[in-house]
């Protein structure tokens, strides 16, 4: 049970956006405007939404083994 709690905490921390103010300053230092930063973050969030919904339907159709292989290969391609 301890490992699952650690995994849950790590997922919670990963989802937090503590670094967004720092990354905004870094992007502005490298020539990007705040509106460009918001636009890029919006595209990232929309891509996440549109990719997570179909993956839930695919998980109902295919076995866990195939879903894990597909997700690992997509992670490596990323």
C-alpha positions as CSV (number, residue, x, y, z in Angstrom):
1,X,0.0,0.0,0.0
2,X,2.9,2.3,0.7
3,X,4.1,2.2,-3.0
4,X,0.6,3.1,-4.2
5,X,0.5,6.1,-1.9
6,X,3.9,7.2,-3.2
7,X,2.7,6.8,-6.7
8,X,-0.4,8.9,-6.0
9,X,1.7,11.7,-4.4
10,X,4.1,11.7,-7.3
11,X,1.2,12.0,-9.8
12,X,-0.3,14.9,-7.7
13,X,2.9,16.8,-7.7
14,X,3.4,16.2,-11.4
15,X,0.0,17.7,-12.2
16,X,0.7,20.8,-10.2
17,X,1.8,23.8,-12.2
18,X,4.4,25.3,-9.8
19,X,6.8,26.0,-12.6
20,X,4.5,28.0,-14.9
21,X,5.6,31.4,-13.6
22,X,9.2,30.5,-13.9
23,X,8.8,29.1,-17.4
24,X,6.9,32.2,-18.4
25,X,9.9,34.3,-17.3
26,X,12.2,32.0,-19.2
27,X,10.2,32.2,-22.4
28,X,10.0,36.0,-22.1
29,X,13.8,36.1,-21.6
30,X,14.2,34.2,-24.8
31,X,11.8,36.5,-26.8
32,X,8.4,35.0,-26.5
33,X,5.5,37.2,-25.4
34,X,3.0,36.3,-22.7
35,X,0.2,35.8,-25.3
36,X,2.4,33.4,-27.2
37,X,3.0,31.5,-23.9
38,X,-0.7,31.3,-23.2
39,X,-1.4,30.2,-26.7
40,X,1.1,27.4,-26.5
41,X,-0.2,26.2,-23.1
42,X,-3.8,26.3,-24.5
43,X,-2.7,24.0,-27.4
44,X,-1.0,21.7,-25.0
45,X,-4.1,21.4,-22.8
46,X,-6.5,20.9,-25.7
47,X,-4.2,18.2,-27.1
48,X,-4.3,16.5,-23.7
49,X,-8.1,16.6,-23.6
50,X,-8.5,15.3,-27.1
51,X,-6.0,12.5,-26.6
52,X,-7.2,11.3,-23.2
53,X,-10.9,10.8,-24.1
54,X,-10.2,8.4,-27.0
55,X,-7.7,6.5,-24.9
56,X,-10.4,5.7,-22.4
57,X,-12.6,4.2,-25.1
58,X,-9.6,2.2,-26.5
59,X,-8.9,0.8,-23.0
60,X,-12.5,-0.6,-23.0
61,X,-11.9,-2.3,-26.4
62,X,-8.3,-3.6,-26.2
63,X,-6.5,-5.5,-23.5
64,X,-4.3,-3.9,-20.9
65,X,-1.2,-5.4,-22.4
66,X,-1.8,-3.7,-25.8
67,X,-2.7,-0.4,-24.2
68,X,0.5,-0.4,-22.1
69,X,2.6,-1.3,-25.2
70,X,1.0,1.5,-27.2
71,X,1.4,4.1,-24.4
72,X,5.1,3.1,-23.8
73,X,5.8,3.4,-27.5
74,X,4.1,6.8,-27.8
75,X,6.0,8.0,-24.7
76,X,9.3,7.0,-26.4
77,X,8.3,8.7,-29.6
78,X,7.5,11.9,-27.6
